[in-house]
Amino acid sequence: MLDRVGVATASVADQKNDSRQYKLESFAKCLNEKGYRMYSLFTCSHSRAQRKSFGSAFKYIQEIESNPSASNTQVERCLKNKIRKLPTWIQEVDGREQVRLEGCQLLEVLTAASGCDY
């Protein structure tokens, strides 16, 4: 009997994790489609915390690396956009900045700013 309860509990937990992951993926894709980009530094603890908040769904977020030593650096873009704090979220539409959020953001804040559901 205990085995069945344990299996049922694990199954419910797996379903909740799958549902949360699906929501995060949909949310991240929506942010990307709406032109949100995260300016970050790979070694920055705040940038790392923001990445972690998305889990594996972060692969759908377009990240702009600010470290001039990194192989994938976009430091010129960071300078052009006057990035002062990391991470910084910028929504660009037709090359124009629409929204700027500086610092590590709660997903609820990104939801309110973007209109994307989470």
C-alpha positions in Angstrom: 0.0 0.0 0.0 2.8 2.4 0.8 4.4 1.8 -2.6 1.2 2.9 -4.4 0.9 6.0 -2.3 4.5 6.9 -2.9 4.0 6.3 -6.7 0.8 8.4 -6.7 2.5 11.2 -4.8 5.5 11.2 -7.2 3.1 11.2 -10.2 1.3 14.3 -8.9 4.6 16.0 -8.2 5.8 15.2 -11.8 2.6 16.6 -13.3 3.0 19.8 -11.3 6.6 20.1 -12.4 5.6 19.5 -16.1 2.8 22.1 -15.8 5.2 24.7 -14.3 7.8 24.0 -17.0 5.2 24.3 -19.7 4.1 27.7 -18.3 7.7 28.9 -18.1 8.4 27.8 -21.6 5.3 29.6 -22.9 6.2 32.7 -20.9 9.8 32.8 -22.1 8.7 32.3 -25.7 6.2 35.1 -25.4 8.8 37.5 -23.9 11.1 36.7 -26.9 8.3 37.2 -29.4 7.5 40.6 -27.9 11.1 41.7 -28.2 12.3 41.4 -24.6 16.1 40.8 -24.2 18.1 40.2 -21.1 21.4 42.1 -20.9 23.6 40.2 -18.5 27.0 39.1 -17.4 27.7 35.4 -17.3 29.6 35.7 -14.0 27.1 38.0 -12.3 25.2 36.4 -9.4 22.1 38.5 -10.1 22.1 37.5 -13.8 22.6 33.9 -12.7 19.6 34.1 -10.3 17.5 35.5 -13.1 18.5 32.6 -15.4 17.7 30.1 -12.6 14.2 31.6 -12.2 13.3 30.4 -15.7 15.0 27.0 -15.3 15.5 25.1 -18.6 13.0 27.5 -20.3 15.7 30.2 -20.3 16.9 28.8 -23.6 14.0 30.7 -25.2 15.2 34.1 -23.8 17.6 36.1 -25.9 20.5 37.0 -23.7 22.9 39.8 -24.5 26.4 39.2 -22.9 28.1 42.3 -21.5 31.5 40.8 -20.7 34.1 42.2 -23.2 36.2 39.0 -22.6 33.5 36.6 -23.5 33.5 34.9 -26.9 29.9 35.9 -27.5 30.2 39.4 -26.2 27.9 42.2 -27.4 29.6 44.9 -25.4 29.0 47.5 -28.1 25.3 46.9 -27.9 25.4 47.2 -24.2 27.3 50.5 -24.4 24.9 51.8 -27.0 21.9 50.9 -24.7 23.6 52.4 -21.7 23.4 49.3 -19.6 24.2 50.3 -16.0 22.8 47.5 -13.9 22.7 43.7 -14.5 20.6 42.1 -15.5 18.6 44.6 -17.5 15.5 43.7 -19.5 14.8 45.8 -22.5 11.9 45.5 -24.9 12.7 46.8 -28.4 10.1 47.2 -31.1 11.3 48.3 -34.5 14.6 49.2 -33.0 13.2 51.5 -30.3 13.3 50.9 -26.6 9.8 50.5 -25.2 10.4 49.1 -21.7 13.4 48.9 -19.4 13.6 46.9 -16.2 16.9 47.0 -14.3 17.9 44.3 -11.8 16.7 40.8 -11.2 13.0 40.8 -11.8 10.2 38.6 -10.3 8.4 36.7 -13.0 5.2 38.6 -11.9 6.9 41.9 -12.7 7.9 40.7 -16.2 4.3 39.4 -16.6 2.9 42.8 -15.7 5.3 44.7 -18.0 5.0 42.4 -21.0 1.4 41.2 -20.9 2.7 37.7 -21.3 0.9 35.1 -19.1 2.8 33.2 -16.4 
